[in-house]
Amino acid sequence: MRKKFYISILIIVFSGIAKAQISGQLFQYESEFPAGKISIDKETDYVESDFDGNFKIGIPKNAEKFDLILNLNQGNPHTYFKSLKIIIENINLKNTSNIDLGKINLPSFKSIEIAEYEKLNESEKEHCYPIYCWTELLGYTYTNKLENEYLKLNCQQEITDFEYNKKTKTVKVDWKNIKNCE
């Protein structure tokens, strides 16, 4: 009886000790973003955002500095809008074990009109994907540029200090630029 009591106490104590984690809620076009793949440092171990865009991912033990990868490709090769990857670099865990990023407004590719598309050269047109409403062509998504020259992510102010690699469709931003945002 006494042994069961001590085991119960240990279970309660250790279940209350949460490992470090990072959490947030993904949004794009002012709507929740489900099935985004979130990983730390590498893309082999990941969690997916739920139907409401929420995610929680454990931070590996002894990780003081790491990169958070938000991969918006949901696995379907025809979902061109969701092939963007955001890397938040150099997240530092010195003073906290849990980080809540809150509402993360994801960037998107630039939308262009048909007339703009026709002015592009052939190599630029290869990075454009048509936008249809039923059978009517409305315009194109141009993956060589982002919709805005700034990021919002979880900030009220605009973040202009970031890098966009149009070949890999990757946005990189340093943690120091967003860590104090609300």
N, C-alpha and C positions, 0 to 999 in steps of 0.2 A: 504494500500500500504506500509506504513511504517513498519507494523507488518511483512509482507512478507520479506521485506528487512532484518530486524533483524534476522528472522528465517534462511534466506539464509546465512547470515554471520556466525551464530552459527553452521550451518551444515558444512560449509567450514572449520571453525576453528576446530571442533571436529573430522572431518574426517581426518584432518592432524595429529592428535595425535594418533600415532599407539601404540597398546599395545605391551608389550614385547613379543618377539618371538625368536625361535631358528630355524635355517634352515641349509640345506646342500644338498649334492647329494651322493647317495649310489652307490657304484661300487663293483662288485665281478667278479673275473676272467677278469679284465680289460674291463668290459662291464657294462652298466647302470643296476641298479637293481630296477625294478618296483615292486609295491605292497608290499613293506616292511612296516610293521606296526610300527609307531613311537608314543610313548606315554611318558607322564611325571608322574613319581612316581607310577602309577598304569596302568594296561593294559585295563581298561574299556573304557576310552576316548582316541581315537587314530586317527591319520591321516595316509594315505597311501602315499608312494612315487609314483610319477607319472611315466609315461612311460619312461622318461629319468632319473629316479632315484631321482628327486628333491622332497624336502619336506619343509614345513613350519608348525610349530606348535606353537600356542600361549602358553605363560607361565602364569599360574594362578596368579591373583593379590596377592600381599603380599608374593610371593614365593621368598625367598632369597637364599635358598639352596634346590636343588632337584636332582633327578636322571633322566637321559634320557634313555629310553628303546628302543632298536632297535630289533624288533622281525622279524626274516627272514622267519618264517613259513607262507607261502602264503595260508594256509587253506587246501591244498590238502595233505592227509595223505601219499601219495606215492611220494611226492617231498622231499626226505630225505636230499638233499643238503641244503634245505632252512629251516631247523628246529633249527637253531642256534639263540641264543639270546645274544645281547651285551648290557650291562648296564654300562653307564658312570655315575659314582657316584659322589656326592658332587659338582655338578655344582653350582657356587656361582655367584650371580648377583649384587654384591655390586657396581661395577663401570660402568655397562652397562645395557641396557634394551634389546638389540638385540645381538644375537650371531650367526655368520655365520661360520659353521664348515668346509665349503668348500667341497672338494672331499674326501669322506670317503671310504677308501679301506677296505672292510669287510673281516674278516678271513674266512677260509673254513676248512672243515674236511680233514683229511689226506687220500690221495689216496694210496692204497697198491696194489701190484701185486698179482696174484693168488698164487704164491709160498709163499709169506708172509702170506697170508690168511690161507693156509694149516698148517702153523706152530703155529697158534693161538689155544688156548684151547677153549672148547665149550662155556664157558661164554663170552669170548671175541668175538667169532664169532657172537653172538647174536647182537652185535653192529656194524655189517658190513652189507652193502647193495650192491648188485651187480651193476656193471656198464656194460651196454650192448651197442653194436653197432649192430643194427638189432637183430640178434640172437646170435652173437658172444660175449662171456664173455670177457671183457677187463681187469677187475680187480674189486676192491671193494672200497667203501668209508667206512673208519673206524672212527666212531663218538666218540671214546674214546680219540682221539688225534686231535690236530689242525695240519694243513699242515706245519706251521712254529712254531718255538719256540718263536716267537715275533709277535707283532702286528704293523701295519703301521697306520691304521685309517687315520687321516688327517696329519700325520707327515712324514717328509722325513727320519728322523732317526727311528731306530727300538725301539719299546717299549717292554721291557722285564718285567716290573713291572706290572703284571696283574694276575688274577686268573681264571682258567678254571675248572668248575665243570662238570665232565663227566656224572654224573647222570642226572642233569637238562639241560645239553648242554648249559650252560650259561658262558659267558665271562664277568668278572667284571674288570673295569679299573677305577682308580681315575682320576677325572677331572684335578688335578694338573699335571698329567703326559702328558696331551695333550693340555692344554689350550694355550700354547705359540707356538704351531706348526703351520706351514703354508702349 
